[in-house]
Amino acid sequence: MSFLTNRRRYSVSGPPVTSPAVRRASRRLMTVVVAVSLVALAAYPLIALAQDRPKIADEVEGVEKPKGGAAKENGRTKGEGRRSRAPRTSAGRQPATLGVVFITGVAEADVSVLRNDTRLDSLGLTGADGRLLTRLPQGDYDVVVTRDGYYPRRQPVEVRPGNTTYTFNLAKAPAPTDVTPPPTAAEIIRRYLDPKQTDNLKPADWQVAQAQAAALYAQNSVEPQLEAQALFTQGQVAFLRGDYRGAVSSFNHAALVMPNSALAYYGLGNAYFAGGYVNEAKRSYQRAIELNGELALPYKGMGDTLLRLGKSEEALGFFERARALGYDSTETRLGVARALLKLRRWQQGLSEFLELSRTAPTAEVFLGLGDCYANLGQAHSAAPAYRKAVELEPHSALAHYKRGALAYELHEYAEAAKALERALALAPTGSVIDRSRAREMLRKARRKN
């Protein structure tokens, strides 16, 4: 090999010849190289560890430098606020919503949607102008508007194009000093369970109870007792308006939520009985009695059911048990009187019907009273009872028939003919009266008149 040094050329062949100074410099260079290598080897695990550490959000998304601008993070310029994205459907399209306006005329009124008659979902409060502007998907909603100092208002709305403005006229409630606070749902149910107060409750009481129970359940939807309470009041409102199918559904759901609730099974029995399902009603009342043998209400229900099934003697026992437990209502006494009439216990029946004629005068009561008098041989006392029944229910074919039959026996043929003619006109079939006997008596009454 050859090289130039100080512009003088040397030729080298064979092993190189170095001076002691050159050898010392070479050894020092090797020492530095080895030291640098050791340092690099020691630093390698730290570099690898840094490369394997978890990445923060910016590193996961990646940072790119756009042309002529600041770095962009996931498609937006650094420093810009994050934009919220509207929910998308499974097909990737945004759900169609419509702008709706609720007008109450009152500021800070709470507008809510009632879900399944048990949960209130608030849409917001009205502004100073008494309006709430929001968006809802197209469909039907049950909307409830509440405001302190006003009666709550509930009405259905249908959200659809061209129908997006709804007005709720809130009526101002009396000042708290003018009226007593309305009872709570729990208080109304307690009054219902008290046999001395059961029949004093009105449909309006149950509507208040339903609204309060639904609000309580909406605040704590994990409490079974609150759910059962909401379902029972819902069933009671449906029952009182004649929706027996809906009542059965609500009471049955309440019984599933609270299997040990005698009240739920009692309500279920009432709904079944009113709907004509007598055997189902019997089973429900029996279950209520098994769960709470001191609750008077299901004993009365069982008495009504057995009487409908033609088991008058058993029915009378259940009616008497209900009375012993404090449920001596008009309906309970009427049940006792009906059973005694079926059992032909005329004297006992007379006592019951006499009391009912003073406290609950109806056509049925005076017909029963007339029957007891007639079968006790007191026809002249039976006649005014039948006349009173006709007066209370002029379109009752049975009342006219019994009045005519008794008049015929008393040889009052003109009155008998008139009453029997009316009975036959009101009962074109034989399901209410004995038409063949009525026609025979009418024919004889006309001939003897």
C-alpha positions as CSV (number, residue, x, y, z in Angstrom):
1,M,0.0,0.0,0.0
2,S,1.1,3.6,-0.4
3,F,0.1,6.9,1.1
4,L,1.4,10.5,1.0
5,T,2.8,12.3,4.1
6,N,4.2,15.8,4.0
7,R,4.2,15.6,0.2
8,R,6.9,12.9,0.4
9,R,6.0,9.4,-1.0
10,Y,6.9,6.2,0.8
11,S,6.6,2.7,-0.3
12,V,5.6,0.1,2.2
13,S,5.9,-3.6,1.7
14,G,5.7,-6.3,4.3
15,P,4.7,-5.8,8.0
16,P,4.3,-2.2,9.0
17,V,6.9,-0.7,11.2
18,T,5.6,1.6,13.9
19,S,7.3,3.7,16.4
20,P,6.6,3.4,20.2
21,A,4.6,6.7,20.1
22,V,2.3,5.4,17.4
23,R,1.7,2.2,19.4
24,R,0.8,4.1,22.5
25,A,-1.7,6.3,20.5
26,S,-3.3,3.2,19.0
27,R,-3.8,1.6,22.4
28,R,-5.5,4.7,23.7
29,L,-7.8,4.8,20.7
30,M,-8.8,1.1,21.3
31,T,-9.5,1.9,24.9
32,V,-11.9,4.7,23.9
33,V,-13.7,2.5,21.3
34,V,-14.2,-0.2,23.9
35,A,-15.6,2.2,26.4
36,V,-18.1,3.7,23.9
37,S,-19.2,0.2,23.0
38,L,-19.9,-0.7,26.6
39,V,-21.9,2.5,27.2
40,A,-24.0,1.7,24.1
41,L,-24.7,-1.9,25.3
42,A,-25.7,-0.6,28.7
43,A,-28.2,2.0,27.2
44,Y,-29.9,-0.5,24.8
45,P,-32.4,-2.0,27.4
46,L,-33.5,1.6,28.3
47,I,-34.1,2.4,24.6
48,A,-36.1,-0.8,24.1
49,L,-38.1,-0.1,27.3
50,A,-39.0,3.4,26.0
51,Q,-40.1,1.9,22.7
52,D,-42.4,-0.6,24.5
53,R,-44.1,1.8,26.9
54,P,-47.9,2.3,26.5
55,K,-48.8,5.1,24.1
56,I,-50.9,8.1,25.1
57,A,-53.9,9.1,23.2
58,D,-52.1,11.5,20.9
59,E,-49.5,8.9,19.9
60,V,-52.3,6.3,19.3
61,E,-54.1,8.7,17.0
62,G,-50.9,10.0,15.4
63,V,-49.9,13.6,14.8
64,E,-49.5,14.8,11.2
65,K,-48.2,18.1,10.0
66,P,-50.6,19.5,7.4
67,K,-49.2,21.5,4.7
68,G,-48.8,25.1,5.7
69,G,-50.5,24.7,9.1
70,A,-50.4,23.3,12.6
71,A,-50.3,19.6,13.5
72,K,-53.7,17.8,13.1
73,E,-55.0,15.3,15.7
74,N,-57.3,12.7,14.2
75,G,-58.5,15.0,11.4
76,R,-58.8,18.3,13.3
77,T,-56.4,21.2,13.7
78,K,-54.6,21.1,17.1
79,G,-56.3,23.5,19.5
80,E,-59.8,23.1,18.0
81,G,-62.6,21.9,20.4
82,R,-63.8,18.3,20.1
83,R,-67.1,18.1,18.2
84,S,-69.9,15.9,19.6
85,R,-71.4,13.4,17.1
86,A,-75.1,12.7,16.8
87,P,-76.1,9.0,17.5
88,R,-76.4,6.9,14.4
89,T,-78.7,4.0,13.7
90,S,-77.5,0.5,13.1
91,A,-77.6,1.4,9.3
92,G,-75.3,4.3,9.9
93,R,-78.0,7.0,9.4
94,Q,-78.9,9.6,12.0
95,P,-82.4,9.0,13.6
96,A,-85.0,11.4,12.2
97,T,-86.1,13.9,14.9
98,L,-88.5,16.8,14.7
99,G,-88.3,20.2,16.5
100,V,-91.3,20.4,18.9
101,V,-92.6,23.2,21.0
102,F,-94.5,22.7,24.3
103,I,-96.4,25.8,25.4
104,T,-97.6,26.0,29.0
105,G,-97.8,29.8,29.6
106,V,-95.9,29.2,32.8
107,A,-92.1,29.6,33.3
108,E,-90.1,26.7,34.8
109,A,-92.8,24.1,34.2
110,D,-91.3,20.6,34.0
111,V,-92.3,18.7,30.8
112,S,-91.8,15.0,31.0
113,V,-92.7,11.8,29.0
114,L,-94.5,9.1,31.0
115,R,-93.1,5.6,30.1
116,N,-95.3,2.6,30.7
117,D,-97.3,4.6,33.3
118,T,-94.5,4.2,35.8
119,R,-91.5,6.3,34.8
120,L,-91.2,10.0,34.1
121,D,-88.4,11.1,31.8
122,S,-88.0,14.9,31.9
123,L,-87.5,16.7,28.6
124,G,-86.7,20.0,30.4
125,L,-88.1,23.2,31.9
126,T,-90.0,25.9,30.1
127,G,-88.4,29.3,29.7
128,A,-89.5,32.7,30.8
129,D,-92.0,32.7,27.9
130,G,-93.6,29.5,29.1
131,R,-92.2,27.5,26.1
132,L,-89.9,24.5,25.8
133,L,-88.2,23.8,22.5
134,T,-86.7,20.4,22.0
135,R,-86.4,17.6,19.5
136,L,-88.2,14.2,19.5
137,P,-88.3,11.2,17.2
138,Q,-91.6,11.0,15.3
139,G,-94.2,8.9,17.3
140,D,-96.8,8.9,20.1
141,Y,-96.0,10.2,23.6
142,D,-97.8,10.5,26.9
143,V,-96.7,13.9,28.2
144,V,-97.0,15.2,31.8
145,V,-96.5,18.8,32.7
146,T,-96.0,19.8,36.4
147,R,-95.3,23.0,38.2
148,D,-95.4,24.0,41.9
149,G,-98.6,25.9,42.5
150,Y,-100.5,24.3,39.5
151,Y,-102.4,21.1,39.0
152,P,-100.4,18.6,36.9
153,R,-101.6,18.1,33.3
154,R,-101.3,14.9,31.4
155,Q,-102.2,14.4,27.7
156,P,-101.2,12.3,24.7
157,V,-99.3,13.9,21.8
158,E,-98.5,12.7,18.3
159,V,-95.2,14.0,16.9
160,R,-95.3,14.1,13.2
161,P,-94.5,16.5,10.3
162,G,-96.9,19.4,10.5
163,N,-97.9,18.6,14.1
164,T,-95.1,19.8,16.4
165,T,-96.7,22.4,18.7
166,Y,-98.6,21.4,21.8
167,T,-100.4,23.6,24.4
168,F,-100.9,22.6,28.0
169,N,-103.3,24.9,29.9
170,L,-102.1,24.6,33.5
171,A,-104.8,25.4,36.2
172,K,-103.5,27.3,39.2
173,A,-103.9,25.3,42.4
174,P,-105.2,26.8,45.7
175,A,-102.5,28.2,48.0
176,P,-101.1,25.7,50.4
177,T,-102.7,27.6,53.3
178,D,-106.2,27.2,51.7
179,V,-106.2,23.4,51.4
180,T,-104.8,20.4,53.1
181,P,-102.0,18.6,51.2
182,P,-103.2,15.7,49.0
183,P,-102.6,12.3,50.5
184,T,-99.7,10.3,49.4
185,A,-100.0,7.0,47.5
186,A,-99.0,5.0,50.6
187,E,-101.7,6.8,52.6
188,I,-104.4,6.1,50.1
189,I,-103.5,2.4,50.0
190,R,-103.5,2.3,53.8
191,R,-107.0,3.8,53.8
192,Y,-108.1,1.2,51.2
193,L,-106.8,-1.6,53.4
194,D,-108.9,-0.3,56.4
195,P,-112.3,-1.9,55.9
196,K,-114.0,1.1,57.5
197,Q,-112.6,3.4,54.8
198,T,-112.3,1.1,51.8
199,D,-115.5,2.2,50.1
200,N,-114.9,5.9,50.8
201,L,-112.2,6.3,48.3
202,K,-113.1,7.9,45.0
203,P,-111.6,7.5,41.4
204,A,-109.9,10.9,41.9
205,D,-108.0,9.5,44.9
206,W,-106.6,6.7,42.9
207,Q,-105.6,9.0,40.1
208,V,-103.6,11.0,42.6
209,A,-102.1,7.9,44.0
210,Q,-101.1,6.6,40.5
211,A,-99.3,9.9,39.6
212,Q,-97.5,9.9,42.9
213,A,-96.5,6.3,42.8
214,A,-95.2,6.6,39.3
215,A,-93.1,9.6,40.3
216,L,-91.6,7.7,43.3
217,Y,-90.8,4.7,41.2
218,A,-89.2,6.9,38.5
219,Q,-86.8,8.2,41.3
220,N,-85.9,4.7,42.5
221,S,-86.7,2.1,39.9
222,V,-84.8,-0.7,41.7
223,E,-87.1,-0.8,44.8
224,P,-89.6,-3.7,44.3
225,Q,-92.1,-2.2,46.7
226,L,-92.3,1.1,44.8
227,E,-92.7,-0.8,41.6
228,A,-95.5,-2.9,43.0
229,Q,-97.2,0.2,44.4
230,A,-97.1,1.9,41.0
231,L,-98.5,-1.2,39.3
232,F,-101.3,-1.6,41.9
233,T,-102.5,2.0,41.6
234,Q,-102.3,1.7,37.8
235,G,-104.4,-1.4,38.0
236,Q,-106.9,0.2,40.3
237,V,-107.4,3.2,38.0
238,A,-108.0,0.8,35.0
239,F,-110.4,-1.3,37.1
240,L,-112.5,1.8,38.1
241,R,-112.8,2.9,34.5
242,G,-114.0,-0.5,33.4
243,D,-110.7,-1.6,31.7
244,Y,-110.7,-5.1,33.3
245,R,-108.1,-6.6,30.8
246,G,-105.7,-3.8,31.6
247,A,-106.4,-4.1,35.3
248,V,-105.6,-7.9,35.2
249,S,-102.3,-7.1,33.5
250,S,-101.3,-4.5,36.1
251,F,-102.4,-6.5,39.1
252,N,-100.7,-9.7,37.8
253,H,-97.5,-7.8,37.2
254,A,-97.7,-6.4,40.8
255,A,-98.1,-9.9,42.1
256,L,-95.1,-11.1,40.2
257,V,-93.0,-8.2,41.6
258,M,-94.3,-8.8,45.2
259,P,-95.3,-12.5,45.4
260,N,-96.3,-12.1,49.1
261,S,-98.6,-9.1,48.5
262,A,-102.2,-10.1,49.5
263,L,-103.3,-6.7,48.2
264,A,-102.1,-7.5,44.7
265,Y,-103.9,-10.8,44.6
266,Y,-107.1,-9.2,45.9
267,G,-107.0,-6.6,43.1
268,L,-106.4,-9.4,40.6
269,G,-109.5,-11.2,42.0
270,N,-111.6,-8.1,41.6
271,A,-110.5,-7.7,38.0
272,Y,-111.1,-11.3,37.1
273,F,-114.5,-11.3,38.8
274,A,-115.7,-8.1,37.0
275,G,-114.5,-9.5,33.7
276,G,-116.5,-12.7,34.2
277,Y,-113.6,-15.1,35.0
278,V,-115.2,-16.4,38.2
279,N,-112.9,-19.4,38.7
280,E,-109.7,-17.3,38.3
281,A,-111.2,-14.8,40.7
282,K,-111.8,-17.5,43.3
283,R,-108.1,-18.7,43.1
284,S,-106.9,-15.1,43.4
285,Y,-109.0,-14.4,46.5
286,Q,-108.0,-17.7,48.0
287,R,-104.3,-16.8,47.6
288,A,-104.9,-13.4,49.2
289,I,-106.5,-15.0,52.2
290,E,-103.6,-17.5,52.5
291,L,-101.1,-14.6,52.5
292,N,-103.0,-12.5,55.0
293,G,-105.9,-14.2,56.9
294,E,-106.7,-11.0,58.8
295,L,-107.4,-8.9,55.7
296,A,-111.1,-8.5,55.4
297,L,-111.5,-7.5,51.8
298,P,-110.7,-10.9,50.1
299,Y,-113.3,-12.6,52.3
300,K,-116.0,-10.4,50.8
301,G,-114.6,-11.1,47.3
302,M,-114.7,-14.8,48.0
303,G,-118.3,-14.6,49.2
304,D,-119.3,-12.8,45.9
305,T,-117.6,-15.5,43.9
306,L,-119.1,-18.4,45.7
307,L,-122.6,-16.8,45.4
308,R,-122.1,-16.5,41.7
309,L,-121.1,-20.2,41.6
310,G,-124.4,-21.1,43.4
311,K,-122.7,-22.0,46.7
312,S,-124.8,-19.8,48.9
313,E,-124.1,-21.5,52.2
314,E,-120.3,-21.2,51.7
315,A,-120.7,-17.7,50.5
316,L,-122.6,-16.7,53.6
317,G,-119.7,-17.9,55.8
318,F,-117.2,-15.7,53.9
319,F,-119.5,-12.7,54.1
320,E,-119.8,-13.1,57.8
321,R,-116.1,-13.5,58.2
322,A,-115.6,-10.2,56.3
323,R,-118.0,-8.5,58.6
324,A,-116.3,-9.9,61.7
325,L,-113.0,-8.4,60.5
326,G,-114.7,-5.0,60.2
327,Y,-115.8,-4.9,56.5
328,D,-119.5,-4.3,57.2
329,S,-120.0,-2.2,54.1
330,T,-123.3,-1.8,52.1
331,E,-122.0,-4.3,49.5
332,T,-121.1,-6.9,52.2
333,R,-124.5,-6.6,53.8
334,L,-126.1,-6.9,50.4
335,G,-124.1,-10.1,49.8
336,V,-125.4,-11.5,53.1
337,A,-129.0,-10.6,52.2
338,R,-128.6,-12.2,48.7
339,A,-127.3,-15.4,50.3
340,L,-130.1,-15.5,52.8
341,L,-132.6,-15.0,50.0
342,K,-131.1,-17.9,48.1
343,L,-131.2,-20.1,51.2
344,R,-134.9,-19.1,51.8
345,R,-134.1,-17.8,55.2
346,W,-136.9,-15.2,54.9
347,Q,-136.9,-13.8,58.5
348,Q,-133.1,-13.2,58.5
349,G,-133.2,-11.8,55.0
350,L,-136.0,-9.5,56.0
351,S,-133.8,-7.9,58.7
352,E,-130.9,-7.4,56.3
353,F,-133.1,-5.9,53.6
354,L,-134.9,-3.6,56.0
355,E,-131.6,-2.1,57.1
356,L,-130.5,-1.7,53.5
357,S,-133.7,0.0,52.5
358,R,-132.8,2.7,55.0
359,T,-129.2,3.1,54.1
360,A,-129.0,2.0,50.4
361,P,-132.5,2.1,48.8
362,T,-132.3,0.4,45.4
363,A,-134.7,-1.5,43.3
364,E,-132.9,-4.7,44.1
365,V,-133.2,-4.1,47.9
366,F,-137.0,-3.4,47.7
367,L,-137.5,-6.5,45.4
368,G,-135.7,-8.6,48.1
369,L,-137.7,-7.0,50.8
370,G,-141.0,-7.7,48.9
371,D,-139.9,-11.4,48.4
372,C,-139.3,-11.8,52.1
373,Y,-142.6,-10.3,53.1
374,A,-144.4,-12.3,50.4
375,N,-142.9,-15.6,51.5
376,L,-143.6,-14.8,55.2
377,G,-147.3,-14.4,54.3
378,Q,-147.3,-10.6,54.6
379,A,-148.6,-9.8,51.1
380,H,-149.9,-6.4,52.1
381,S,-146.4,-5.4,53.2
382,A,-144.9,-6.9,50.1
383,A,-147.0,-4.8,47.7
384,P,-145.6,-1.3,48.6
385,A,-142.1,-2.8,48.5
386,Y,-142.6,-4.0,44.9
387,R,-144.2,-0.6,44.0
388,K,-141.1,1.2,45.4
389,A,-138.9,-1.1,43.2
390,V,-140.8,-0.1,40.1
391,E,-140.6,3.6,41.1
392,L,-136.8,3.3,41.5
393,E,-136.3,1.3,38.3
394,P,-139.2,1.9,35.9
395,H,-137.6,-0.2,33.2
396,S,-137.2,-3.3,35.3
397,A,-139.3,-6.1,33.8
398,L,-138.8,-8.2,37.0
399,A,-140.1,-5.4,39.2
400,H,-143.3,-5.0,37.1
401,Y,-143.7,-8.8,36.9
402,K,-143.6,-9.3,40.7
403,R,-145.8,-6.3,41.3
404,G,-148.4,-7.7,38.8
405,A,-148.2,-11.2,40.2
406,L,-148.8,-10.0,43.7
407,A,-151.7,-7.7,42.6
408,Y,-153.3,-10.7,40.9
409,E,-153.1,-12.7,44.1
410,L,-154.7,-9.8,46.0
411,H,-157.5,-9.7,43.3
412,E,-156.4,-6.2,42.2
413,Y,-156.9,-7.2,38.6
414,A,-156.7,-3.8,37.0
415,E,-153.3,-3.1,38.6
416,A,-152.2,-6.7,37.8
417,A,-153.0,-6.4,34.1
418,K,-151.3,-3.0,33.8
419,A,-148.1,-4.3,35.5
420,L,-148.0,-7.6,33.6
421,E,-148.5,-5.9,30.2
422,R,-145.5,-3.7,31.0
423,A,-143.4,-6.6,32.2
424,L,-144.0,-8.5,28.9
425,A,-143.2,-5.5,26.8
426,L,-139.9,-5.0,28.7
427,A,-138.9,-8.7,28.5
428,P,-139.5,-10.0,25.0
429,T,-137.7,-13.2,25.9
430,G,-138.0,-15.5,28.9
431,S,-134.6,-14.9,30.3
432,V,-135.8,-12.4,33.0
433,I,-139.4,-13.4,33.7
434,D,-141.7,-16.4,33.2
435,R,-143.5,-15.2,30.1
436,S,-145.9,-18.1,29.9
437,R,-147.1,-17.5,33.5
438,A,-147.3,-13.8,32.9
439,R,-149.4,-14.2,29.8
440,E,-151.8,-16.6,31.7
441,M,-152.2,-14.2,34.6
442,L,-152.7,-11.3,32.2
443,R,-155.4,-13.2,30.3
444,K,-157.3,-14.0,33.6
445,A,-156.8,-10.5,35.0
446,R,-158.4,-9.0,31.9
447,R,-161.3,-11.4,32.0
448,K,-162.0,-10.8,35.7
449,N,-161.5,-7.0,35.5
